[in-house]
Amino acid sequence: MTDLDQLKTDALTRIENAPDAAALEALRIEFLGKQGSISGLMKTLGKMTPEERQVQGPLLNGLRSETADAIAARKAVLENAELEARLATESLDLTLPAHESPKGSVHPVSQVMDELAEIFADLGFSVATGPEIEDDWHNFTALNMAETHPARAMHDTFYFPDVDSDGRRMLLRTHTSPVQIRSMVKQGAPIRIIAPGRVYRSDSDATHTPMFHQVEGLVIDKDIHLGHLKWTLETFLKAFFERDDIVLRLRPSYFPFTEPSVEVDVGWQDVKGRRVLGGDGDAPGHGWMELLGSGMVNARVIEFAGLDPEEWQGFAFGVGVDRLAMLKYGMDDLRAFFDGDQRWLDHYGFSPFDQPTLSAGVGAKA
Ligand code: DAH
């Protein structure tokens, strides 16, 4: 009895005074390890008579758990002290001039995405996202591209071997349009979103990379018409290019998910015939370049997404973010966007201190 009391007082005092984690661990092994003194005592229980065990059992168990608790408590104290000590020695001088430290830059794609979010936030749009690994239904079927639809062939899709619950192969999304479906299914109507992100197609040359970026726009509400679409695109492009003389041309086109469908060209000359935008300006249609696809959301798409097309309608658009960046900032090779070449980034990147805001101008100064 007195031996046990003595052992306990001794153990608890030494634990309480353990100077560091290593000393504490040595004590744990000394008392509670396989060969430890308390473990040794526990083993004697087996050789006792039932009467002895009835008295000694609770005492020894109590000793073991008190010792273990004391070790845990001391451990917490030591860890806390270590953290405090570290915090006291480390310091962060917020007054150091940041521009003298090594710095990174913001990639033009990120910059343009920030600009888009800023411009559209001002028009009441929020930013939506969806998965890059998509299923067939969201990427194609619900966008009115049934399995046999010829438009599917234009997408050069990357497929996975894995199939979804319908037995269809999963894929890398070929456009941001599936986010239209996901947003309608998830939040119902009305809706005003943009959805920027990565998309993938098996294609590669100076103007095509297997991964590129799009931004999708979707407005669903009551009594929405083509005029709203045109005004929104005009307002967006004027804000984006920071020019009031941006002219647009809407051409009838075809997309399975819009009806009617409109392709939008932007004029690259001003009224005096001077070039005002970069890019491949003299391509088809002198003075115009093709910029984005859009249209009134096809009633079937609205229905696929679970909304009543008699009640809700709206417009959608999709545009290449990389292309927007090239036009605005004058790069001509898309592949350089994804090379990670420090010299290119130094030249075309943006200062992280120059966040695009509408009040200061969304066109950051490089
Ligand atoms: N998803 C189309 C593409 O990748 C672009 C597009 C066209 C999106 C028309 C739209 C739209 O939302 O209305 O080629």
Residues whose N, C-alpha, C, O or C-beta is under 5 A from the ligand:
A	BS01	DAH	T174 H175 S177 G217 F255 T258 G293 S294 G295 A316 F317 G318
